[in-house]
Amino acid sequence: MRCLLLNKPFRVLSRFTDGAGRETLLKYVQERDVYPAGRLDYDSEGLLFLTDDGVLQARLSDPRHQLQKRYWVQVEGKPEAAAMERLRAGVRLNDGPTRPAEVRLIDEPPALWARVPPIRHRARIPTSWLEIGISEGRNRQVRRMTAAIGLPTLRLIRYAIGPWELAGLASGEVRVLDSEQVVSQLRHQRTSAL
């Protein structure tokens, strides 16, 4: 079993081919026959787990297993307490209510790489950073959740999938994981969730 972590850059597809000429994982991942466990949108950045094991891939991406994914989210505006509580309680989206999210206001994450192209700065509109943890994986879910409370997402970075974090992984960089350690971490994850 092969397992990799990739810090996926902005405007890179979470697959290896694209008929429209957009940048794909092929530029960053040299291993063959590994596939992402879940997706990360073209305009989102951060942690992507890749493996050649179909059972593991399903385990990591299926929301029934409730493996938490954590995000750093730069939003336009300043969140009020009521808006944060709506996220914590679950937000109604057009495809139904979300599960409750873990959310807190944070400072801009330290040692954050520059995004290319950068976020447009507007002097009259403040921005804030949120840390959001969810265990679902709906299409563009975090962006839709922040929009539902009146805080459009400007930048979205997944920094953790279950026990795995970006920690020291530069944008575009790959880290090979020890497969025995992955199995052990998942076993511990299941125990700690009970």
C-alpha positions in Angstrom: 0.0 0.0 0.0 1.3 3.4 -1.0 0.2 6.6 0.8 1.2 10.2 0.0 0.3 13.7 1.2 0.3 16.6 -1.2 0.0 20.3 -0.4 -2.1 21.0 -3.5 -1.5 24.5 -4.9 -4.3 26.9 -6.0 -5.8 26.3 -9.4 -4.6 22.6 -9.7 -7.2 19.9 -10.4 -7.4 17.0 -7.9 -6.9 14.5 -10.7 -4.2 13.5 -13.2 -5.8 14.4 -16.5 -7.7 17.3 -18.0 -9.0 17.8 -21.5 -9.1 21.6 -21.0 -5.4 22.1 -20.4 -5.6 23.0 -16.7 -2.8 22.1 -14.3 -3.3 18.6 -12.7 -1.6 16.5 -10.0 0.6 15.1 -12.7 3.0 18.1 -12.3 3.5 17.3 -8.6 3.0 13.6 -8.0 5.6 11.2 -9.6 4.1 8.0 -8.1 1.8 6.2 -10.5 -1.4 4.4 -9.8 -2.3 6.5 -6.7 -5.5 8.4 -6.5 -6.9 11.1 -4.2 -9.1 10.0 -1.3 -11.7 12.7 -1.7 -11.4 15.9 -3.6 -10.2 19.4 -3.1 -11.6 22.1 -5.5 -9.6 23.6 -8.2 -9.7 27.0 -6.4 -8.9 25.5 -3.0 -5.4 24.7 -1.6 -4.0 22.3 0.9 -3.8 18.8 2.0 -4.7 15.9 -0.3 -4.3 12.3 0.6 -3.4 9.9 -2.2 -3.2 6.1 -2.1 -3.2 3.0 -4.4 -5.5 1.2 -1.9 -9.2 1.4 -2.9 -10.4 0.3 0.6 -8.4 3.0 2.3 -9.5 5.6 -0.3 -13.1 4.8 0.4 -12.6 4.8 4.2 -11.0 8.3 4.0 -13.6 9.9 1.7 -16.9 8.3 2.8 -18.7 10.7 5.2 -20.2 7.8 7.1 -16.8 7.3 8.7 -16.9 10.9 10.0 -13.2 11.6 9.5 -12.8 15.2 10.3 -11.3 17.6 7.7 -10.0 21.0 9.1 -9.7 24.2 7.1 -8.2 27.7 7.3 -10.7 30.0 5.7 -10.2 33.6 4.9 -13.5 35.3 4.6 -14.7 38.8 3.6 -16.0 40.6 6.7 -16.0 40.2 10.4 -18.0 37.3 11.8 -20.5 38.1 14.6 -21.2 35.6 17.4 -24.6 34.7 15.9 -23.0 33.8 12.6 -20.4 31.6 14.3 -23.2 29.9 16.2 -25.1 29.1 13.0 -22.0 27.3 11.7 -21.7 25.4 15.0 -25.3 24.4 14.9 -25.4 23.4 11.2 -26.3 25.6 8.3 -29.2 24.9 5.9 -27.9 24.7 2.3 -29.9 24.1 -0.9 -29.1 20.3 -0.6 -30.2 20.2 3.1 -28.7 21.1 6.5 -25.0 20.5 7.3 -23.8 18.6 10.3 -22.6 20.9 13.1 -19.2 22.3 12.5 -16.3 23.1 14.8 -15.4 26.8 14.2 -13.3 29.5 15.8 -11.9 32.8 14.8 -8.1 32.7 14.4 -5.2 34.9 13.4 -3.8 34.5 9.9 -2.0 31.1 10.0 1.8 31.5 10.6 4.2 30.7 7.8 1.4 30.8 5.2 2.7 30.6 1.6 1.8 33.4 -0.9 -1.1 32.5 -3.1 -0.6 33.1 -6.9 -2.4 35.2 -7.9 -2.9 36.9 -4.5 -6.2 37.7 -3.0 -7.3 41.2 -4.0 -7.0 43.6 -1.1 -9.7 46.1 -0.5 -8.9 48.8 2.1 -12.6 49.3 3.1 -13.5 45.7 3.5 -11.9 43.8 6.4 -11.1 40.1 6.2 -11.0 37.5 8.9 -9.6 33.9 9.3 -11.7 31.1 10.6 -10.7 27.5 11.5 -13.5 25.2 10.5 -13.7 21.4 11.1 -16.3 19.3 9.3 -16.9 15.6 8.8 -18.9 15.8 5.6 -17.6 16.3 2.1 -20.3 18.0 0.0 -19.4 19.9 -3.1 -17.9 23.3 -2.2 -19.4 22.8 1.3 -17.2 25.2 3.3 -17.6 28.0 0.8 -21.4 27.5 0.7 -21.5 27.5 4.5 -19.6 30.8 4.9 -21.7 32.3 2.1 -24.9 31.3 4.0 -23.9 33.3 7.0 -22.9 36.4 4.8 -19.2 35.8 4.8 -17.9 35.0 1.3 -14.8 32.8 1.3 -11.7 34.5 -0.3 -9.2 31.7 0.4 -9.7 28.1 1.5 -6.9 25.9 2.7 -7.4 22.3 4.0 -4.7 21.9 6.6 -5.7 18.5 8.1 -7.4 15.2 7.2 -8.0 13.2 10.4 -4.5 12.8 12.0 -2.6 14.1 9.0 -1.6 17.8 8.8 0.3 20.1 6.4 3.0 20.8 9.0 6.1 21.7 7.1 4.8 20.7 3.7 5.4 23.5 1.2 2.9 24.3 -1.6 3.3 21.6 -4.3 5.4 19.4 -2.0 4.7 15.6 -1.5 5.4 13.5 1.6 5.5 9.7 1.4 3.8 8.1 4.4 4.7 4.8 6.1 1.7 2.5 5.3 1.9 0.7 8.7 1.8 4.0 10.5 -1.2 5.0 8.4 -3.1 1.9 9.5 -2.1 2.5 13.1 -3.2 6.1 13.0 -6.6 5.2 11.5 -7.1 2.5 14.2 -6.3 5.1 16.9 -8.6 7.6 15.1 -11.5 5.1 15.3 -10.8 4.5 19.0 -10.6 8.2 20.0 -13.9 9.0 18.2 -15.9 6.6 20.4 
